């Protein structure tokens, strides 16, 4: 998935980048305005890296046509450059046939693979076969990613700039330095565009790192974003130069996973995190993300947590632009990732920072930091807030080196300053980062106390992980969970009892209203329960099952949520489509399961118009809309990106069944999403003219040849004008249909000087009028009128044009075009009344006689004919008489001539030979493989072939009995005339 750096202060540039983000179809948009943000609802979560929800199937979900395979317009996976193949167990030594492994990530049991061979069809088949392999967990495109940066202003300065780092006071960093300011005991990895190794304020803290794009080169920043992040994190402090990072001294591992344009792919990002984990990093800073859920990145995140590595990520910079549709981007939205939002310089929530329940803390949006090339610059965005939190986490680990990732997260939450709504909120999480308090405070084992009763229940945001403690059998821990829709709430409890001891059983209870709705006893160290819940507030109570125990049980609690199916399920296939009445309405649906596709059907009893508008309330849905008339092809409308509406043009419908398909195009097999879509159907039987105003020549609707235009005549005086520009001599076929049975309509054709070229009138009772006319190059107008107004149905108006060559509309590009053109100019050949030559039509014997007489002008007198089948009234009687008297042609032994009988190729060659004065040759052998030496035509064919006037077909065949076409006759005649 591609990404671009952008300046949050430059609205025009920002809009362009967002437009680019929307147009990426089946791809992932990652933004460098500072953030790497990850999207689409995850379908499982993990405790210490172990997943407790079944893995999502990655097989592509195929839709259908009515009665056949659905060309559903799903995300096109065949365009990917490589794919991520996850094995269920240890990767095999021998991979499936047709598969080539580019690289292997052993820790994740994942291969980066490509198919042997090529072509979209073979790739699609290859993916299908891989997903059918029982050893394969999933296969997904190795999508491109991109970063989004903010301000780009280049600043050059060599003087100390500590006074410009006002954000350090906002988060208490300067006070924290009185306690600790260095952290060289751990390694902090920065997965980004690299870092400027020559920057004087950074080079003292940089380790070698790695360049994943080109391992032969160092991870030198060629974009600038990584250098910006590194300066906030750990620019050398107290050195009388430049700025001071929150960490004065540190060990920073640059991992270059993004190129000079800030572009990379998921496998490189995943590889960067794996590299950091395997090289001993304790913290990984990520400034990239997307709104689409990624199974691959979820696995990577879980792996890092299981290895004791804290991931820190930015929440996103689109809050103001997305409004109510905003969501935290992934990987920040995963429960085990520290999600960092932004605040303004006055310490209040920054509206451009993405909000959502998954946010943990916030830090300043605006910073002054290191820049590529050794300078310094103003920068902004949540990707500048994330390294502040990462630095604070590093200082916490300096004070508490044995802390696990969840303990670091909890201490940063506990010491944050509440700045938004009281308590944890969706704008700033637990509050503004306070580094000084984080490095001096002691971690409370349960910061949610007192919560020993329902009215004192602690707020627990959805899809987050918290750490708390039960103290004895009488202690009750109550939590308040606000769910946005009816659905299923998943609770995972992990007991943190000492190693080698059994966890005391815990009773988990769900309360809806004042009544207990469900309960579950957790007897294992890891227990997951799924309960149905109603929209609104629900309460969770935890208590040791044995009330007499005095154990202290620390625990981790993780939540997840999935919406209930909408009222129209199950409608995942066209044959199970939910029926809608043919009237204007708005329906509401959701995507409650993997690869969900919602089908609807409307049975129209009368003609009308249909217009559809599809909208969503969350950026995690990329709406895709498609319409299909029964028996016809599905037409997809998917022009916009994440969270943006899709709509159809005005569709004319006729009686019959129309199918509508809605799905989330964020991925081919998108995960369930917490959010709604609305589908608005605007159905009308009153027809409005989509081309008005076009009632004058100067407001005429510009036409494209072959395109159908709809209209109505609203009043008796209404005139509908259209204009069409021809770039060459053409034959125009003018078609007007949909004429009401009791109306008569007229089409008047004008040239550019408004001179009438032609008039076409319909006949009473006829619903269609069709006519053709030749037109020269230029601009033409078509005026449509009627004898009485109508608006209960549309007329359909089309003008199709064909290039005229020598007065014919069917020889342009034909193999015999040159011969036809030449003989037409001489008046030897001619076409038909509809401006067609019909070159591939069989030539008749009468036509052949006419052509021979015109071409060779015999001087003999007409013969007196006595053929039984040739009347003197036949149109070709006279030319046949001349051809016979000249010896060009004869009749048949039964005294017939067969004037309208198609001429064979043998007859054509013999007649042309006689007309050209060729003497039949002595036959010494068969002239062609399919013409015997004794064949009646062999002498003439032998002579004609010797002159080079005739040729045959492959295999030395002549096909003598095959009917000759008008083009063949003309071409042979042209060749002979040019040779004599």
PyMOL commands that set and color helices and strands:
alter all, ss='L'
color gray80, all
select helices_A, chain A and resi 11-23+77-79+106-108+120-132+162-164+167-170+173-176+203-205+225-234+266-278+295-306+319-325+382-399+405-415+435-438+454-456+574-576+697-699+817-825+845-856+877-885+905-915+938-946+966-977
alter helices_A, ss='H'
color red, helices_A
select strands_A, chain A and resi 46-47+50-51+64-65+68-69+83-87+99-105+110-115+136-141+144-146+182-192+210-211+249-256+263-265+283-286+310-314+337-343+361-364+366-370+376-380+458-459+465-471+477-483+487-495+506-512+515-522+526-533+536-544+552-563+578-580+585-589+597-604+608-616+623-629+635-637+646-647+651-653+656-664+677-684+701-702+709-713+720-726+730-737+745-751+756-761+768-775+778-786+790-803
alter strands_A, ss='S'
color yellow, strands_A
deselect
rebuild
show_as cartoon
